[in-house]
């Protein structure tokens, strides 16, 4: 028994995981360690310009069903020299609450030039960029892009991740042919594997028949 306990202890610590997840959730890296990640809300590189409540480490957490679907997609992309890269997945409710508080402080516009240059901060709620509930908090929504493994760079999608504006709509017309093709490639492979897209963001997809359609979780990303 003691040997088994020690084995489990070292296995968990080697994996870098520091919490027991709710039933039905998993660390994506335990299902497919090749999928890249850069959780923007863990850093200053996001539309607020500060780390967000609930993000404690760069580990992607999703429902089991989402992880398995992403693994299948990743295996197909790897054969083409490409990879998925996750910007956000499960998002605790405390992070959503942080967004709501921030949106009400109208003079805090640190990242306006980069992320919402043409949208008044006072309009973020009305235009749907900030909301009190997020599909991410249910564990089966992901924000992601595709990376070229040879160059190490993300494919050019015509607008940055989390950019607030029509430029981020999946079928925005005023981008290059190649940018449109890249968006379509991401959209096509995600939809083929049971993800539904979001009309306002080329990077945002939710698993169809998600396991927790009405539950909003609040455990931290750790």
N, C-alpha and C positions, 0 to 999 in steps of 0.2 A: 504493500500500500504506500509506504514511504517513497519507494522508487517511482511509483506512478505519479504521486503528487509532485515530485521534483521534476519529472519529465514534462508534466503539464505546465508547471511554473516556468521552466526554461523555454518551452515552446511558445508560450504566450508572450514572454518578454522578448524573445528573438524576433517575433513578428512585429513587435513595436506597438501592440495594442494594449490599452490601459483601462478598458472598461468592458463589462459584459453587456452586449447589445440586447435590446428587446427582441423577443421571439419574432422571427420573420425578417430580421435585418442581418446584413453581413458587411464586412469590409471587402470592398471590391478587389483589393489586391490578393485576398485569399482565394478568390475565384479565378482571376486573371491578372497576374503580376506585370503583364506587358503593357497594359493600358496606362498611358501617361496622365498626370494630373498636375494642376496648378490652381489650388483653391484660392481664388482672388480675394475672398472675404477674410482670409487669414492674414493678408498683407495690407499695405497701404495702396496697392494698385487696384483700386476699385472706385466706384462713383462717389463714395463718401471721402476716401482718402485716408481711412484709418482701419485697423483690424476691427472686425465685427463680433459682437457678443456671441458666445457659443462655439466659435472656431478656435480650437486649441492646438490642432496639428494637421498636417497636410495628408490626411487619410480620407478616402472617399467611402462613404457609407450609403448603401442603398438596400432596397428589398431584395430578397433572394431571387425573385423572378426577374427583376431589372438586371441584376448582376449576370445571370445566366444568358439573358438576351444580349447584353453588351459583349459578353465573351464570344458569342457566335459572330457578331458583327466584327469584332476585333480580328478573329481568325481569318475572315475574308479579306480584311484590309491589309493584314500583314503579308499576304500573298502578293499584294500589289506594291509592297514597299511603303505602306502607309500605316498610320496608327490613330486611334482615338486619343483625344486629350480632353480631360474633364476639367471644367472651370468651377462647377458647382453641382452638387447632387442633393442628398438629404440636407435640409437646412432647418435647424431648430427654431421653434417659435420665438425664442428670445432674440434671435437675429432679425426676424421679421418685425418684432416690436421695436428693435433698435432703428430699423429703417423708418418706421412710422414716426418715432420721436424726432429723428433727424429731419424728416420732410417738413415738420412743423416749425423748424428753426430757419426761417427764410434767409437770414444773413449768412448762413454757413454754406458757402458756394465754392469751396476749395477746389473741387474738380469739375466745375461747370464747363470750362473751356474744352476739356477732353471728352466728357461724357454726355453733356446736355446743353451744348452751346446755343441751340435755337429754341429751347423749351424753358419758359419761366419756372423757377422752382415752385412757385405757388400753384402751378398747373399739374404737377407730377401725380397727385391723387386723381384729379379729374380725368387726365388722359390715360390712366391705368398703369403708369410706370411703377407706382408704389401702392401696395394694398395691405390690409390688415391680416389677410390670409394668403398663403402661398401653397401651390401644389407641391413645391419642393419639400414642405414639412410633412408630407404624407409618405415620402421615401421612394417614390417611383418616377420622379421627374429629374432630368439631367440637363445641364447646360454644357455643350461640348463643341469641339471642332475636330478637324482632321489634320494630322501632321505628316509631312514628307520625311521619312526616316533617313533618307540619304542626306538631305540638307539640314534636318533637325528643326525646320521652320514650319509653322502652321500655314496651311493653304490660304491664299488671299480670298477672303469672303466679301470684300467690298466695304465692310464697316467693322469696327472693333467690337469685341464682346461687351455687352452691357451698354452699348451706345443708345441713348434715348432719342429716337427720331425715326422718320419714315425710311431712312437709309438702311435700317435694320430689318425692315419687312422682307420676308423671304423672296418676294417677287418684285422688289424694287427695280425699276427700269433703268435708272441712270448710273449703272455700273458696267464694267467691261464684260465682254462675252465670256472670258475665262472666269471671272468672279461669279457670274451666273451659273456656269457649269460646276464650279466648286460647291456652291450652295445646293444645287440640284443633286449632286452626288451624295452629299451628306443627307439631305432630305429623303432621297430615294432609298438608301440603304437602311436608314432608321425606320422608315415606314414599312419596308419589306419585312422587318423583324418586330412588328407589332407596337411601334411607337407612333403616337399621333403628334403632329407638329403644332406650333403655336403661330397664329397669324401675324404677330407683331415682332417676332424675334427668330432669326434664322437658326440660332443655336439651341433653342428650347424644345425639348421633347418629353412627352409623358407616356409611360407604358399603358397600353390599352388593357382593360380589365385589371387595373392595379389592385393589389391586395388590401390596401387601407384607404379606400376612396373617401372616407368621411372622418378619418382620424388625423389629428395634427399633433405631432410629437415635439418634445422639448428637451430631449437628452442632448448633451454637448457632443461635438465632434472631437474625439480624443482617442 
